[in-house]
Amino acid sequence: MARSLGAWLWRHEFWLPPGITWEDMQSSDDVHYPQPRDLLLSIPFAFVLVAVRCAFERAIALPLSSKLGVRDKQRPKAQPNPMLETFYSTCCKNPAEGALISLAKRCDLPVRKVERWFRCRRNADRPSLSKKFCEACWRFTFYVIAFFTGLAVLYDKPWLWDHRECWTGYPQQPLQPSLFWYYLLELSFYWSLVFTLPFDVKRKDFKEQIVHHAATIFLISFSYCANYIRIGTLVLVIHDASDCFLEPTKILNYMKWKKTCDSLFMIFSAVFLISRLVIFPYTVLYNTYYYSMEIFQPFFGYYFMNALLIILQLLHVFWSCLIIHMVYKFILQGTMEKDMRSDTEESDKGEEREKIWEKEKNGITCFSNVTSNNYIQRNGSESLNNRAHLANGHVKER
């Protein structure tokens, strides 16, 4: 059954234009065409990149974060509690009020302490600032290397300057060694991102990131098998161009270099919007959808390739909306809004409430923060000096 499924999957009608078969794409001593089995090399190379990343973060990025003043915030630790830990791990990390009351009764604890335990436990699971810094450093290093590698590979290629050249002689376009290694580098990197996805910083667009990685891997793999390599190299260079500015923006944000971060974010926004909403649709989408039809008739691979490119473009539009919103806030407020994709800690208002609760003991309420001028407004202003506190927390007029 597996053999019949493989034979059906690799039918030349799916991958190649009409009139071309796999026999026409056989390599010889003089000419080498892309072979699907070559993609298997990306898996071991991906594990190599994971190992290189671990070594890079441990030996370079982490010491660099300390030297640049990136400090992890001291978080209060949740007290060991097997019952709450079991509920947290198996049921819910952010229980509703009813569940908090039920857990408080079962643990014989005040509700506010149970709520505080869950808040501390959630904060403990959130990635530290140094982890975010190390991840951004690794991605920045790779994107810079990949971008300049792409430019070095493509600068003398005719299809970089004349996009119709992407289809000259298609699909019988020989595969040059530089293009093969560039493709292998990019595919291995995205496989490594998939392997480390459970351990990387999870942001609010986590699901969109999964879709992006899957679409990119499918796009690279299919474009290699169907010899869409020329158009594929353009896609890779366009994506790496804006990513080179995104990661250092994150690094500067973690270093709290506010003004430099804001300036670089504006540059990234311009590069992203131009490259993803202008250059990509014209250079890639229009090129693949219209120019290719001058060479061959539509086939399954043509529709599948365009479907993957459209999925990427929809993700571009989604992220562009987030970026435009942040730029709009910056223009109005004069300061950059916190990244809406980031998951923030819950310690702000929660910790303030905890400090107030800690001041309450035996029913005595601290009134010092009620008004700024030490007065309580109740049918007129009455000075606190004219009132006395009783042990039960009530107030008696003098």
Secondary structure as the mmCIF struct_conf table of DSSP 4:
data_model
#
loop_
_struct_conf.conf_type_id
_struct_conf.id
_struct_conf.beg_label_comp_id
_struct_conf.beg_label_asym_id
_struct_conf.beg_label_seq_id
_struct_conf.end_label_comp_id
_struct_conf.end_label_asym_id
_struct_conf.end_label_seq_id
HELX_RH_AL_P HELX_RH_AL_P1 ALA A 2 LEU A 9
TURN_TY1_P TURN_TY1_P1 TRP A 10 TRP A 10
HELX_RH_AL_P HELX_RH_AL_P2 HIS A 12 TRP A 15
BEND BEND1 LEU A 16 LEU A 16
TURN_TY1_P TURN_TY1_P2 PRO A 18 GLY A 19
HELX_RH_3T_P HELX_RH_3T_P1 TRP A 22 MET A 25
BEND BEND2 ASP A 29 ASP A 30
HELX_RH_3T_P HELX_RH_3T_P2 PRO A 36 LEU A 41
HELX_RH_AL_P HELX_RH_AL_P3 SER A 42 PHE A 56
HELX_RH_PI_P HELX_RH_PI_P1 GLU A 57 ALA A 61
HELX_RH_AL_P HELX_RH_AL_P4 LEU A 62 LYS A 67
TURN_TY1_P TURN_TY1_P3 LEU A 68 GLY A 69
HELX_LH_PP_P HELX_LH_PP_P1 ASP A 72 GLN A 74
HELX_LH_PP_P HELX_LH_PP_P2 PRO A 76 PRO A 80
HELX_RH_AL_P HELX_RH_AL_P5 PRO A 82 THR A 90
TURN_TY1_P TURN_TY1_P4 CYS A 91 CYS A 91
BEND BEND3 LYS A 93 ASN A 94
HELX_RH_AL_P HELX_RH_AL_P6 GLU A 97 CYS A 107
TURN_TY1_P TURN_TY1_P5 ASP A 108 ASP A 108
HELX_RH_AL_P HELX_RH_AL_P7 VAL A 111 ASP A 125
BEND BEND4 ARG A 126 ARG A 126
HELX_LH_PP_P HELX_LH_PP_P3 PRO A 127 SER A 128
HELX_RH_AL_P HELX_RH_AL_P8 LEU A 129 LEU A 154
TURN_TY1_P TURN_TY1_P6 TYR A 155 ASP A 156
HELX_RH_3T_P HELX_RH_3T_P3 PRO A 158 LEU A 160
TURN_TY1_P TURN_TY1_P7 TRP A 161 TRP A 161
HELX_RH_3T_P HELX_RH_3T_P4 HIS A 163 TRP A 167
TURN_TY1_P TURN_TY1_P8 THR A 168 PRO A 171
HELX_LH_PP_P HELX_LH_PP_P4 PRO A 174 GLN A 176
HELX_RH_AL_P HELX_RH_AL_P9 PRO A 177 PHE A 195
TURN_TY1_P TURN_TY1_P9 THR A 196 PHE A 199
BEND BEND5 ASP A 200 ASP A 200
HELX_LH_PP_P HELX_LH_PP_P5 VAL A 201 LYS A 202
TURN_TY1_P TURN_TY1_P10 LYS A 204 ASP A 205
HELX_RH_AL_P HELX_RH_AL_P10 PHE A 206 CYS A 225
TURN_TY1_P TURN_TY1_P11 ALA A 226 ASN A 227
HELX_RH_AL_P HELX_RH_AL_P11 ILE A 229 TYR A 254
TURN_TY1_P TURN_TY1_P12 MET A 255 LYS A 256
HELX_RH_AL_P HELX_RH_AL_P12 LYS A 258 ILE A 274
HELX_RH_PI_P HELX_RH_PI_P2 SER A 275 ILE A 279
HELX_RH_AL_P HELX_RH_AL_P13 PHE A 280 PHE A 280
HELX_RH_PI_P HELX_RH_PI_P3 PRO A 281 TYR A 286
HELX_RH_AL_P HELX_RH_AL_P14 ASN A 287 TYR A 289
TURN_TY1_P TURN_TY1_P13 TYR A 290 TYR A 290
HELX_RH_3T_P HELX_RH_3T_P5 TYR A 291 GLU A 294
TURN_TY1_P TURN_TY1_P14 ILE A 295 ILE A 295
BEND BEND6 PHE A 296 PHE A 296
HELX_RH_AL_P HELX_RH_AL_P15 PHE A 300 GLN A 333
BEND BEND7 GLY A 334 THR A 335
HELX_LH_PP_P HELX_LH_PP_P6 MET A 336 ASP A 339
TURN_TY1_P TURN_TY1_P15 MET A 340 ARG A 341
BEND BEND8 SER A 342 SER A 342
BEND BEND9 GLU A 346 GLU A 346
HELX_RH_AL_P HELX_RH_AL_P16 SER A 347 LYS A 359
STRN STRN1 LYS A 361 LYS A 361
TURN_TY1_P TURN_TY1_P16 ASN A 362 GLY A 363
STRN STRN2 ILE A 364 ILE A 364
TURN_TY1_P TURN_TY1_P17 SER A 368 VAL A 370
TURN_TY1_P TURN_TY1_P18 SER A 372 ASN A 373
BEND BEND10 ASN A 374 ASN A 374
STRN STRN3 TYR A 375 GLN A 377
BEND BEND11 ARG A 378 GLY A 380
STRN STRN4 SER A 381 SER A 383
HELX_RH_3T_P HELX_RH_3T_P6 LEU A 384 ASN A 386
STRN STRN5 ARG A 387 HIS A 389
TURN_TY1_P TURN_TY1_P19 ALA A 391 ASN A 392
BEND BEND12 GLY A 393 GLY A 393
STRN STRN6 VAL A 395 GLU A 397
#
